[in-house]
Amino acid sequence: MGNSKSGALSREILEELQLNTKYTQEELCTWYQSFLKECPTGRISKQQFEDIYSKFFPDADPKSYAQHVFRSFDSNNDGTLDFKEYMIALHMTSSGKANQKLEWAFSLYDVDGNGTISKPEVLEIIMAIFKMINVEDQKHLPEDENTPERRTHKIWVFFGKKDHDKLTEGEFIQGIMNNKEILRLIQFEPQKDAGSWDTQS
């Protein structure tokens, strides 16, 4: 436990991360050193996470999306991410297996953490995504998905749900596995990223 500031990654965390991510021991140790430089306390606050996220989207407003991403990875709800939570977040969003990514996507959309997704929760995430799509690109979206409300409605219809229905994790994952259109619609850049979550793997 007392290792967070010592500059060395505990064997236990190292082994767990090697098991759960694609990173090698050397890569993890390098990541850890740079993590400690940025976050000497060994933890990233929500504000720091938002700042890091903003660097990836200089021409957009990723703040609310970053807050949802942060929430979905703050597994112990303490308002910070430790190195392990941070690395799992990086792995999941960049190269995790399809079912892991879909489980993560479910937790992202399950805003209140109650184990089901409602239509207003989908709308909340889609609104956050729209803040990151520049206005010019929004103009080129199909008419039935060019506003957060329209896109949310389209997603909900694809899942075969009525307005006040709820989606379970199983229904969410199965629905996406059965319909690539849903996958495209729930992602940040639906035009470009449709293939990035290969649901065959």
Buried (B, 14 or more C-beta within 10 A) or exposed (E): EEBBEEEEBBEEBBEBBBEBBEBEEEBBBEBBEEBBEEBEEBBBBBEBBBBBBBEEBEEBEBBBBBBBBBBBBBEEEEEBBBBBBBBBBBBBBEEBBBEBBBBBBBBBBBBEEEEBBBBEBBBBBBBBBBBBBEEEEEEEBEEEBBBBEBBBBBBBEBBEBEEEBBBEBEBBBEBBBEBEBBBBBBBBEBEEEBEEBEBEE
